[in-house]
Amino acid sequence: MTAADTTLLTRQREMLLQKLDEFERTNKALRRLLREQQATEVLEIVIFSFEIYLFWQLEVKPHCSQP
């Protein structure tokens, strides 16, 4: 292997390591965003369910003032 080949391989290795590092950072950020999005969706479902429950409680239960 010539010195030029070694230099080329070294440069390619460095570029691949940089791309791997960028991929890992992007992957970590996307996973965090996905967790946040899922948490938001779960919270919205819980709030909606609670609103339905409250509405049902107000509509179904008889009022105390009625005989």
MIVEXVEX-349011 format. One record per residue (C-alpha): y, x, z; residue in one letter; residue number from 1. Coordinates in nm, 2 decimals. Example, Ala and Ser with C-alpha at 12.3 -4.5 7.8 and 13.67 -1.06 7.14 Angstrom:
2
+--------+--------+--------+------+-------+
:      y :      x :      z : gupa : lumvo :
+--------+--------+--------+------+-------+
:  -0.45 :   1.23 :   0.78 :    A :     1 :
:  -0.11 :   1.37 :   0.71 :    S :     2 :
+--------+--------+--------+------+-------+
//
This chain:
67
+--------+--------+--------+------+-------+
:      y :      x :      z : gupa : lumvo :
+--------+--------+--------+------+-------+
:   0.00 :   0.00 :   0.00 :    M :     1 :
:   0.34 :   0.13 :  -0.10 :    T :     2 :
:   0.65 :   0.15 :   0.12 :    A :     3 :
:   0.80 :  -0.13 :  -0.10 :    A :     4 :
:   0.50 :  -0.35 :  -0.04 :    D :     5 :
:   0.53 :  -0.29 :   0.34 :    T :     6 :
:   0.90 :  -0.37 :   0.33 :    T :     7 :
:   0.83 :  -0.69 :   0.13 :    L :     8 :
:   0.56 :  -0.80 :   0.37 :    L :     9 :
:   0.77 :  -0.73 :   0.67 :    T :    10 :
:   1.06 :  -0.93 :   0.52 :    R :    11 :
:   0.82 :  -1.22 :   0.44 :    Q :    12 :
:   0.67 :  -1.22 :   0.79 :    R :    13 :
:   1.02 :  -1.23 :   0.94 :    E :    14 :
:   1.12 :  -1.52 :   0.72 :    M :    15 :
:   0.80 :  -1.71 :   0.81 :    L :    16 :
:   0.86 :  -1.65 :   1.18 :    L :    17 :
:   1.22 :  -1.79 :   1.14 :    Q :    18 :
:   1.08 :  -2.09 :   0.96 :    K :    19 :
:   0.82 :  -2.15 :   1.23 :    L :    20 :
:   1.09 :  -2.12 :   1.50 :    D :    21 :
:   1.31 :  -2.37 :   1.31 :    E :    22 :
:   1.01 :  -2.61 :   1.27 :    F :    23 :
:   0.93 :  -2.59 :   1.64 :    E :    24 :
:   1.29 :  -2.66 :   1.74 :    R :    25 :
:   1.31 :  -2.95 :   1.50 :    T :    26 :
:   0.98 :  -3.09 :   1.61 :    N :    27 :
:   1.09 :  -3.07 :   1.98 :    K :    28 :
:   1.42 :  -3.25 :   1.90 :    A :    29 :
:   1.24 :  -3.52 :   1.70 :    L :    30 :
:   0.99 :  -3.58 :   1.97 :    R :    31 :
:   1.27 :  -3.62 :   2.23 :    R :    32 :
:   1.45 :  -3.87 :   2.00 :    L :    33 :
:   1.13 :  -4.06 :   1.95 :    L :    34 :
:   1.07 :  -4.08 :   2.33 :    R :    35 :
:   1.43 :  -4.20 :   2.37 :    E :    36 :
:   1.39 :  -4.46 :   2.10 :    Q :    37 :
:   1.06 :  -4.59 :   2.24 :    Q :    38 :
:   1.22 :  -4.61 :   2.59 :    A :    39 :
:   1.51 :  -4.81 :   2.45 :    T :    40 :
:   1.27 :  -5.05 :   2.27 :    E :    41 :
:   1.06 :  -5.10 :   2.58 :    V :    42 :
:   1.38 :  -5.18 :   2.78 :    L :    43 :
:   1.50 :  -5.43 :   2.52 :    E :    44 :
:   1.16 :  -5.60 :   2.54 :    I :    45 :
:   1.16 :  -5.62 :   2.92 :    V :    46 :
:   1.52 :  -5.76 :   2.92 :    I :    47 :
:   1.43 :  -6.02 :   2.65 :    F :    48 :
:   1.12 :  -6.12 :   2.84 :    S :    49 :
:   1.31 :  -6.15 :   3.16 :    F :    50 :
:   1.57 :  -6.37 :   2.99 :    E :    51 :
:   1.30 :  -6.59 :   2.85 :    I :    52 :
:   1.14 :  -6.62 :   3.20 :    Y :    53 :
:   1.48 :  -6.72 :   3.35 :    L :    54 :
:   1.54 :  -6.97 :   3.08 :    F :    55 :
:   1.19 :  -7.12 :   3.14 :    W :    56 :
:   1.26 :  -7.13 :   3.51 :    Q :    57 :
:   1.58 :  -7.33 :   3.46 :    L :    58 :
:   1.43 :  -7.57 :   3.21 :    E :    59 :
:   1.09 :  -7.64 :   3.36 :    V :    60 :
:   1.15 :  -7.67 :   3.73 :    K :    61 :
:   1.29 :  -8.01 :   3.84 :    P :    62 :
:   1.63 :  -8.01 :   4.00 :    H :    63 :
:   1.63 :  -8.08 :   4.38 :    C :    64 :
:   1.89 :  -8.35 :   4.35 :    S :    65 :
:   1.67 :  -8.58 :   4.15 :    Q :    66 :
:   1.44 :  -8.83 :   4.35 :    P :    67 :
+--------+--------+--------+------+-------+
//
